Amino acid sequence: MQTKISILWLIILIGLVFHTILHLMPVFYGVNIAKPNSTGAVPLGMSLTMGFTFLIPVAMICLCLFFTGKWVQVTNLIISIIVLLINTVHLSELFLAKSVDIAQVFVLPALFVVSLFLCVISYKWEI
């Protein structure tokens, strides 16, 4: 179970990296993607979001592979549910946006499905 869960966390991590790369793709075609009136300084909130986007899956992989006990299973289940909720909200943005980035149509539903699998397997591991 730990291996399956770790692989799903790894897929989520790769998906989040790919999601970010897709946002940068227009740069290669000459599109200016900078926010209007930006100063070049990355807002603290964005830095924290990107940091936790990396740290959470890595921490969960390490916990699942190198530690045992009920607390690891419960922690993994709680964090996986939170990630599923975040991915659900992010996916819903596709349906609410005025214009849809077609590249994200491939990533966001896949991340949602993987997050759902992660929750199911984490629940089975916790029982």
Phi, psi and chi 1 to 4 in degrees:
 res  aa     phi    psi   chi1   chi2   chi3   chi4
   1 MET       -  -40.5  -74.0  -63.9 -123.5      -
   2 GLN   -61.0  -37.6  -70.3   98.0  -39.2      -
   3 THR   -67.3  -44.5  -56.8      -      -      -
   4 LYS   -60.7  -46.2  -74.4 -178.9 -176.7  179.9
   5 ILE   -63.2  -42.9  -70.5  169.7      -      -
   6 SER   -63.2  -39.6  -63.8      -      -      -
   7 ILE   -65.8  -40.6  -70.6  170.5      -      -
   8 LEU   -65.3  -40.2  -70.2  171.5      -      -
   9 TRP   -61.7  -39.3  -83.0  116.5      -      -
  10 LEU   -64.8  -41.2 -175.7   61.5      -      -
  11 ILE   -62.8  -41.0  -67.6  169.2      -      -
  12 ILE   -62.7  -43.8  -71.9  172.4      -      -
  13 LEU   -60.4  -46.1 -178.7   61.2      -      -
  14 ILE   -64.0  -40.6  -68.3  167.5      -      -
  15 GLY   -62.3  -39.5      -      -      -      -
  16 LEU   -68.2  -36.7  -67.2  170.7      -      -
  17 VAL   -65.3  -44.9  169.5      -      -      -
  18 PHE   -63.3  -38.8 -168.1   64.4      -      -
  19 HIS   -57.1  -44.2  172.7   63.3      -      -
  20 THR   -67.9  -41.4  -57.2      -      -      -
  21 ILE   -61.3  -39.3  -70.6  170.4      -      -
  22 LEU   -63.0  -33.3  -71.5  173.7      -      -
  23 HIS   -68.4  -26.9  -80.9  -60.0      -      -
  24 LEU   -88.6  -13.9  -62.8  174.2      -      -
  25 MET   -54.2  -38.6 -161.4  166.8   52.9      -
  26 PRO   -59.2  -24.0  -26.0   34.5      -      -
  27 VAL   -57.9  -36.4  167.8      -      -      -
  28 PHE   -72.4   -8.7  -61.9  106.4      -      -
  29 TYR  -115.4   19.1  -63.9   93.4      -      -
  30 GLY    83.1   10.7      -      -      -      -
  31 VAL   -85.6  132.6  176.4      -      -      -
  32 ASN   -83.2  111.8 -179.0    5.8      -      -
  33 ILE   -99.9    3.4   63.6  169.0      -      -
  34 ALA   -66.5  142.6      -      -      -      -
  35 LYS   -67.0  141.6  -64.3 -148.8  176.7  -94.8
  36 PRO   -58.6  140.1  -20.2   29.1      -      -
  37 ASN    61.6   24.1  -56.6  -41.6      -      -
  38 SER   -76.5  150.7   60.3      -      -      -
  39 THR   -98.1   -8.8   63.1      -      -      -
  40 GLY    95.4  -10.1      -      -      -      -
  41 ALA   -89.8  130.9      -      -      -      -
  42 VAL   -78.5  127.3  178.5      -      -      -
  43 PRO   -61.3  146.6  -17.7   27.0      -      -
  44 LEU   -56.2  -41.9  177.3   61.5      -      -
  45 GLY   -58.7  -40.4      -      -      -      -
  46 MET   -68.4  -40.9 -178.4   57.4   73.4      -
  47 SER   -62.2  -43.0  -65.3      -      -      -
  48 LEU   -66.0  -41.4  -68.4  174.6      -      -
  49 THR   -59.9  -47.8  -60.9      -      -      -
  50 MET   -65.7  -38.3  -65.8  -54.9  -72.1      -
  51 GLY   -63.3  -46.7      -      -      -      -
  52 PHE   -71.0  -28.5  -76.8  117.3      -      -
  53 THR   -60.0  -33.7  -64.1      -      -      -
  54 PHE   -84.8  -47.1  171.8   76.5      -      -
  55 LEU   -66.2  -41.2 -174.3   62.4      -      -
  56 ILE   -62.6  -53.0  -70.5  171.5      -      -
  57 PRO   -61.4  -39.7  -23.3   33.2      -      -
  58 VAL   -64.2  -43.7  169.5      -      -      -
  59 ALA   -62.7  -41.1      -      -      -      -
  60 MET   -69.1  -36.8  -63.5  -45.3  -56.9      -
  61 ILE   -61.7  -47.5  -69.9  167.9      -      -
  62 CYS   -63.3  -43.0  -69.4      -      -      -
  63 LEU   -59.8  -48.1  -85.9  178.3      -      -
  64 CYS   -67.2  -32.5  -69.0      -      -      -
  65 LEU   -87.5  -29.5  -71.1  177.8      -      -
  66 PHE  -115.5   -5.2  -61.7  109.0      -      -
  67 PHE  -128.6  154.5  -65.0   94.4      -      -
  68 THR  -127.6  168.0   57.5      -      -      -
  69 GLY   120.9  159.6      -      -      -      -
  70 LYS   -61.3  -33.9 -166.6   72.4  167.3  171.4
  71 TRP   -63.6  -33.2   69.2  -86.4      -      -
  72 VAL   -68.4  -43.6  174.0      -      -      -
  73 GLN   -64.0  -44.3  -64.3  167.5  -24.3      -
  74 VAL   -66.6  -44.3  170.6      -      -      -
  75 THR   -59.7  -46.1  -58.5      -      -      -
  76 ASN   -60.8  -43.4  179.7   70.0      -      -
  77 LEU   -63.6  -45.4  179.3   59.5      -      -
  78 ILE   -62.4  -47.9  -69.2  168.6      -      -
  79 ILE   -65.8  -38.2  -59.7  -63.0      -      -
  80 SER   -65.7  -35.9   66.7      -      -      -
  81 ILE   -66.6  -41.8  -69.6  169.4      -      -
  82 ILE   -61.3  -43.4  -68.4  168.9      -      -
  83 VAL   -65.1  -38.9  167.9      -      -      -
  84 LEU   -61.5  -43.2  174.8   61.8      -      -
  85 LEU   -62.3  -43.8  -68.9  172.8      -      -
  86 ILE   -61.7  -45.3  -69.1  168.1      -      -
  87 ASN   -66.8  -31.9  -75.8  -27.0      -      -
  88 THR   -65.8  -46.6  -58.1      -      -      -
  89 VAL   -62.9  -43.0  169.4      -      -      -
  90 HIS   -64.8  -39.5 -155.5   41.9      -      -
  91 LEU   -64.7  -39.5  176.8   62.2      -      -
  92 SER   -63.2  -25.1   70.1      -      -      -
  93 GLU   -62.7  -27.5  -68.3  171.9   -7.6      -
  94 LEU   -61.1  -37.6  -83.0  179.5      -      -
  95 PHE   -82.9  -18.3  -57.1  105.9      -      -
  96 LEU   -99.2  -13.6  -59.6  173.7      -      -
  97 ALA   -72.6  148.8      -      -      -      -
  98 LYS   -70.5  -37.6  -68.9  178.5 -176.9  172.8
  99 SER  -129.8  135.3   64.8      -      -      -
 100 VAL   -99.5  130.2  175.1      -      -      -
 101 ASP   -79.4  108.0 -177.5   -3.4      -      -
 102 ILE   -58.8  -31.8 -168.2   68.5      -      -
 103 ALA   -64.3  -34.0      -      -      -      -
 104 GLN   -71.9  -19.4  -62.6  -60.4  -20.7      -
 105 VAL   -63.1  -26.4  170.8      -      -      -
 106 PHE   -82.0  -33.0  -64.2  101.7      -      -
 107 VAL   -88.2  -50.6  176.9      -      -      -
 108 LEU   -63.5  -43.9  -64.4  178.5      -      -
 109 PRO   -64.2  -36.8  -24.5   34.8      -      -
 110 ALA   -64.3  -43.3      -      -      -      -
 111 LEU   -62.7  -37.8  -78.3  174.4      -      -
 112 PHE   -61.6  -47.9  171.1   78.1      -      -
 113 VAL   -63.6  -44.1  170.2      -      -      -
 114 VAL   -63.4  -40.0  171.2      -      -      -
 115 SER   -63.3  -38.2  -63.4      -      -      -
 116 LEU   -64.9  -46.3 -167.5   59.0      -      -
 117 PHE   -58.0  -42.6  -73.8  153.9      -      -
 118 LEU   -60.1  -42.9  177.2   62.6      -      -
 119 CYS   -64.5  -43.5  -75.8      -      -      -
 120 VAL   -63.2  -47.6  169.6      -      -      -
 121 ILE   -68.5  -37.7  -69.2  174.6      -      -
 122 SER   -64.4  -37.5  -64.2      -      -      -
 123 TYR   -65.6  -44.4  178.5   74.6      -      -
 124 LYS   -63.2  -36.8  -73.0 -179.1 -178.4  179.9
 125 TRP   -69.4  -34.6 -174.4   40.2      -      -
 126 GLU   -74.7  -28.8 -161.0  -85.7  -37.4      -
 127 ILE   -69.0      -  -67.8  179.6      -      -
